[in-house]
Amino acid sequence: MALSVRDKIRKKYSDTQQRILLYLLTGLDRGKHYFKAKYIAKDLGLSAKEVGTNLRILVDICDELQIVPWSYSNSTTWMVSPKAL
C-alpha cells in the first residue's frame, strides 16, 4: 500500500519541517502557490527566521514539493508547487 504525501512527510522530516510542509500542502489544496515566511510563522507560532531557515533546508531535501524563494520584499515569499513524480 502506497503512503500518502502527508504520511511520507510525517516519517521523513523534523517536527518543525513537518508543520511547515503540512501548512504548505493545505495552502496548495486551497489553490495558493505563494507563501510569505512571516505569515507562515505567525500562523504556526514560529519565528520568521525559523521558518526561513527550515524552508532553505527543504529547498534541497524535500522530494514532495518544489520550494523556490521568489521575492525578498518585506519578508521572503516562497513559490511552492507539487513535484512531478
N, C-alpha and C positions, 0 to 999 in steps of 0.2 A: 504494500500500500504506500503510495507516494505521500510525502509530507507536504503540507501547505506551506506557502511562503512564510506565513506568520509562525508556524511551528519550526521551520528552519531557523528563523531569526531568534526564537527563544532558546534554541540549542547552541547557537554559534557565537553570540555576542555578549558583551558585558551588560549588566543591568541598565546602565545609562544609555548605552548604544541601542539596546532593545527598545527602551522607551522612546527614543528619538525615531528609530525606524518604524515602529508601530504608529507613531504620530504621523509620519510622512505617508505611510500606507493609507491611513484613514483619510488624509488630505487628498491623496490620489483618487481614492474611491469616490470622493466628492467632486472630482474634476479639477482640483488645484494642481499646479505644477511648479509654482514659485513660492518659496518659503523664506521669511526673514528670520535670522537666528534669534533676534531679540524677542520675537513673538513666540517662537518655539520655546525659548527659555521661560518666558512669562507663563505660558500655558502648562509647562511641565514642572515649574518650580525650581528651575536650574538657573545658573548664571549664563549670560550670553557667551562668555569666554568658554565655559564648559561645553556648551552646545557647539560652538565653533571648532574647538579642539577635537571633539568626537566626530563631527562631520568631516573634518580634514582627514582623519584616520579612515573613516568609512568610504571616502572617495577611492581609496586604494584597496580596501579589503572587502567591500560589500559586493557580493555576487548577485544579489536580488534586485538592487536598484542602481540606476546611473545617477550619481550625485555630482553636480558641477557648480563651482562658485560662479555666480552670474553677474552680480553687481556689488559694489562696495560702498554705495552712498547710504549713510545713516544706518549702518548695520549690514552685514553681508546678506545678500539674497542668494538663495540656492535654487537651482533648477533641478527638479527631480523627475525621473521617468522610470518605468519598469525596464529592466534589461531584457533584450531579446535572448531567449534561451536556445 
